[in-house]
Amino acid sequence: MKKIIDFFAEGATITAADGSKITTHKQLVDFFQKFFHRNQQLKHIFKISDQDEHYQTEWAVAGQKQDHTLFALHGFDTYTFNASHKISQLKVTVL
């Protein structure tokens, strides 16, 4: 998980699919810890496109939750990077 966290710039903002905002390093760590605790097994496919001032990843994921229920989602992650090539903003959209 540290590798994921290291992709983000200090002060990065995430807008989660439910509209909540993650704006501190602690919230960022908590977000990913909860995500990986809640979702025990994940399989992703994705397609990345370079937009004007950001990147967008269309993704589909199938997984198994901690309670062993299965799920599948489709959505987009939209990334903005800073001058150091770290993620400064991420917006998650689930269709």
N, C-alpha and C positions, 0 to 999 in steps of 0.2 A: 504494500500500500504506500510505502514511503516514496517509491518511484512515481506513483500517480500524483501525490502531493507535491513533489518537486517540479512537476510540469507547470505549477501555478505560481504566478508572481505574488510578491508580498502585496497584500491589499486587494487581491483578486475578488471578483464578485461572481457568484453563481446564482442564476435564477432557475430554481427547480421547476419541474413539470407542474407542481401544484401551485406555483406562483410565489412560493416562499423565497426569501433572499438569504444567501449565505455571504457574509461580508467580513468575517474575521477568520484568522488561521484556525482557531479552536473550532469554530463552526464547520470549517472545511474538513478538518480531521474527523469530527463527529459525524458529518454527512457520509463520508466514505466508510467509516467504521460501521455505522448502522446499515448502510447499503450492503456491505459484504457479509455482515452478520445475518441479516434478514434473507439474503439470497445466497444459498449454499452452493449452487451449481449453475453456471451461466454458459451459454453458447451464443456468440455474436457473429453476425455478418454485417458488413458496412461498405459504404461508398463515400469517398471524400471528394468534395468539389471546392475549388478556389473561387470565392465570390470577390466582389470589389475590394472590400477592406477587411474581410474575415474569411474563415474557412467554415464549411458546413459539412457535417457528416450525417448522411442518412443511415439509419441502423435498424436492425431487427434483432431481437433477443428472445431466446427461449430459456427458461430456467426452472429450477426447483427451489422453493422457499424453505426456510428453516423447518416449517411444519410439514414438509414433504409435498405440499400442493404444487402443481405445475402452473406455469404462466407463459404468455407470449406477448410481446409489445413491439410496436413499430414507432419510430419517431426520428427527430432531428436534434443534433447538438450543433449549436452555432458558436464558434470561437472567435475571439479577438485577441491578438497577441501584442505584447509591448515590444519596445526596441531591443530587449534582451531575448526575444523569442520565447517568452513565457506567457502563459495564458493570463490575460488580465480580465476577461469577461467570458462567461460561458452561460448560454441559455439552453435549457433542455425542454424540448417540446415532444409530448407523446400524442400521437394521432388517435 
